Amino acid sequence: MCIRDRYRMPFIQTPYMLVASQDDAYQILNNIGEIPKSPDQLLYAAQFANQTRNLMLDLRKSCRECAVLSWACFNHAVGGTDAGFNKITGGSAPDDPSTMK
């Protein structure tokens, strides 16, 4: 989720599904300029992740018909790629849902 969308989401009245990585690689790399290594950079990345997680929790509480998915991985928009959908998330559901673990 684009960081500025945090101000827009509370006003959306239509049910939605929101997917956002807490350790958003795109935002963190653009804000720091590299993969976080120094104590200050690691602190910034941790605070960014915490803010994202809290926003997801707040959005979920405010919209009972909405869904949010947020993981603590250093990536960005993986669900829109073949590898992200079929390998990272496991792909489509099986024909028999009782076989899901």
C-alpha positions as a Markdown table, in Angstrom:
| # | Residue | x | y | z |
|---|---|---|---|---|
| 1 | Met | 0.0 | 0.0 | 0.0 |
| 2 | Cys | 1.3 | 3.4 | -0.9 |
| 3 | Ile | 2.1 | 5.2 | 2.4 |
| 4 | Arg | -0.2 | 8.2 | 1.5 |
| 5 | Asp | -3.1 | 5.8 | 1.1 |
| 6 | Arg | -3.2 | 5.5 | 4.9 |
| 7 | Tyr | -5.0 | 8.8 | 4.8 |
| 8 | Arg | -7.5 | 7.7 | 2.2 |
| 9 | Met | -8.5 | 4.2 | 3.3 |
| 10 | Pro | -10.6 | 5.2 | 6.3 |
| 11 | Phe | -13.0 | 7.0 | 3.9 |
| 12 | Ile | -13.6 | 4.1 | 1.6 |
| 13 | Gln | -17.1 | 2.7 | 2.2 |
| 14 | Thr | -17.0 | -0.2 | -0.3 |
| 15 | Pro | -15.7 | -3.5 | 1.2 |
| 16 | Tyr | -12.1 | -4.1 | 0.0 |
| 17 | Met | -9.2 | -6.5 | 0.4 |
| 18 | Leu | -5.9 | -4.8 | 1.2 |
| 19 | Val | -2.5 | -6.5 | 0.9 |
| 20 | Ala | 0.6 | -4.7 | 2.2 |
| 21 | Ser | 4.0 | -5.9 | 3.3 |
| 22 | Gln | 5.0 | -4.5 | 6.7 |
| 23 | Asp | 8.6 | -4.4 | 5.6 |
| 24 | Asp | 7.8 | -2.8 | 2.2 |
| 25 | Ala | 11.0 | -3.1 | 0.2 |
| 26 | Tyr | 10.0 | -0.3 | -2.2 |
| 27 | Gln | 9.3 | 2.3 | 0.5 |
| 28 | Ile | 12.2 | 1.4 | 2.7 |
| 29 | Leu | 14.7 | 1.3 | -0.2 |
| 30 | Asn | 13.5 | 4.6 | -1.5 |
| 31 | Asn | 13.5 | 6.2 | 1.9 |
| 32 | Ile | 16.9 | 4.9 | 3.1 |
| 33 | Gly | 18.6 | 4.4 | -0.3 |
| 34 | Glu | 19.8 | 0.9 | 0.5 |
| 35 | Ile | 18.9 | -2.3 | 2.4 |
| 36 | Pro | 18.9 | -1.3 | 6.1 |
| 37 | Lys | 22.2 | -2.1 | 7.8 |
| 38 | Ser | 23.2 | 0.5 | 10.3 |
| 39 | Pro | 21.4 | 0.7 | 13.7 |
| 40 | Asp | 19.6 | 3.9 | 12.6 |
| 41 | Gln | 18.4 | 2.3 | 9.4 |
| 42 | Leu | 17.3 | -0.8 | 11.1 |
| 43 | Leu | 15.4 | 1.3 | 13.7 |
| 44 | Tyr | 13.7 | 3.2 | 10.8 |
| 45 | Ala | 12.7 | 0.0 | 9.1 |
| 46 | Ala | 11.3 | -1.5 | 12.3 |
| 47 | Gln | 9.3 | 1.7 | 13.0 |
| 48 | Phe | 8.0 | 1.7 | 9.4 |
| 49 | Ala | 6.9 | -2.0 | 9.8 |
| 50 | Asn | 5.2 | -1.2 | 13.2 |
| 51 | Gln | 3.3 | 1.7 | 11.7 |
| 52 | Thr | 2.1 | -0.4 | 8.8 |
| 53 | Arg | 1.1 | -3.2 | 11.1 |
| 54 | Asn | -0.9 | -0.8 | 13.3 |
| 55 | Leu | -2.6 | 0.7 | 10.3 |
| 56 | Met | -3.6 | -2.7 | 9.1 |
| 57 | Leu | -5.1 | -3.5 | 12.5 |
| 58 | Asp | -6.9 | -0.2 | 12.7 |
| 59 | Leu | -8.4 | -0.6 | 9.2 |
| 60 | Arg | -9.5 | -4.1 | 10.0 |
| 61 | Lys | -11.3 | -2.9 | 13.1 |
| 62 | Ser | -13.0 | -0.1 | 11.3 |
| 63 | Cys | -14.4 | -2.1 | 8.4 |
| 64 | Arg | -16.0 | -5.5 | 9.4 |
| 65 | Glu | -16.7 | -6.4 | 5.7 |
| 66 | Cys | -13.1 | -5.7 | 4.6 |
| 67 | Ala | -10.1 | -8.0 | 4.6 |
| 68 | Val | -6.4 | -7.1 | 5.2 |
| 69 | Leu | -3.4 | -9.2 | 4.7 |
| 70 | Ser | 0.0 | -8.0 | 5.9 |
| 71 | Trp | 3.1 | -10.0 | 6.4 |
| 72 | Ala | 6.5 | -9.1 | 7.9 |
| 73 | Cys | 8.6 | -9.7 | 4.7 |
| 74 | Phe | 11.0 | -7.4 | 2.9 |
| 75 | Asn | 9.2 | -7.3 | -0.4 |
| 76 | His | 6.8 | -5.3 | -2.4 |
| 77 | Ala | 3.7 | -6.1 | -4.6 |
| 78 | Val | 4.5 | -9.8 | -4.9 |
| 79 | Gly | 0.9 | -10.9 | -5.3 |
| 80 | Gly | 0.8 | -9.3 | -8.8 |
| 81 | Thr | 3.6 | -11.5 | -10.2 |
| 82 | Asp | 3.6 | -15.2 | -11.2 |
| 83 | Ala | 6.2 | -16.0 | -8.6 |
| 84 | Gly | 4.4 | -14.0 | -5.9 |
| 85 | Phe | 1.0 | -15.6 | -6.5 |
| 86 | Asn | 2.0 | -19.2 | -7.4 |
| 87 | Lys | 5.1 | -19.7 | -5.4 |
| 88 | Ile | 5.1 | -17.4 | -2.4 |
| 89 | Thr | 1.4 | -17.5 | -1.7 |
| 90 | Gly | 0.8 | -21.1 | -2.8 |
| 91 | Gly | -1.3 | -20.5 | -5.8 |
| 92 | Ser | -5.0 | -21.3 | -6.2 |
| 93 | Ala | -7.0 | -23.3 | -3.7 |
| 94 | Pro | -7.3 | -27.1 | -4.2 |
| 95 | Asp | -10.5 | -28.6 | -5.6 |
| 96 | Asp | -11.2 | -30.2 | -2.2 |
| 97 | Pro | -10.8 | -27.5 | 0.5 |
| 98 | Ser | -10.6 | -30.2 | 3.2 |
| 99 | Thr | -7.1 | -31.0 | 1.9 |
| 100 | Met | -5.8 | -27.5 | 2.8 |
| 101 | Lys | -3.4 | -27.4 | 5.8 |
